[in-house]
């Protein structure tokens, strides 16, 4: 008799992030997020414009240039919210506590998402890969006592990074 190997809980929830990401509406950042507590899903989120506003897939990106301390220029689409932000907003909208929860996502969260994660009381973040600008995130998570687990140390690359 064949016995399939069950995935770990981290792999299971990361795989669900991939399924959630299929709803994303910006092709630059098709990612999903799952917030879990006691192995129960509390919320999901994906990259997308706020409710009622136009999506990148429909009208194109709203690109902005950002300059870092070294003078490097990166481009960001500001039409959408990140998957992590949308998941946190879902629990806020419905009054669900995520204090002590684990957040699963595709990439190391950006600095703004990291600060939201900290203030929401999330204690553990598991991501598939690294975000190219995750230095601040790693630092603030460490200072705030948020455990960060990155499964694959590769840095995600995408168009107009």
Secondary structure by P-SEA (a helix, b strand, c coil): ccccccccaaaaaaaaaaaaacccccccccbbbbbbcccccccccccccccccccccccccbbbbbbccccbbbbbbcccccaaaaaaaaaaaacccccbbbbbbcccccaaaaaaaaaacccbbbbccccccaaaaaaaaaaabbbbbbcccbbbbbccc
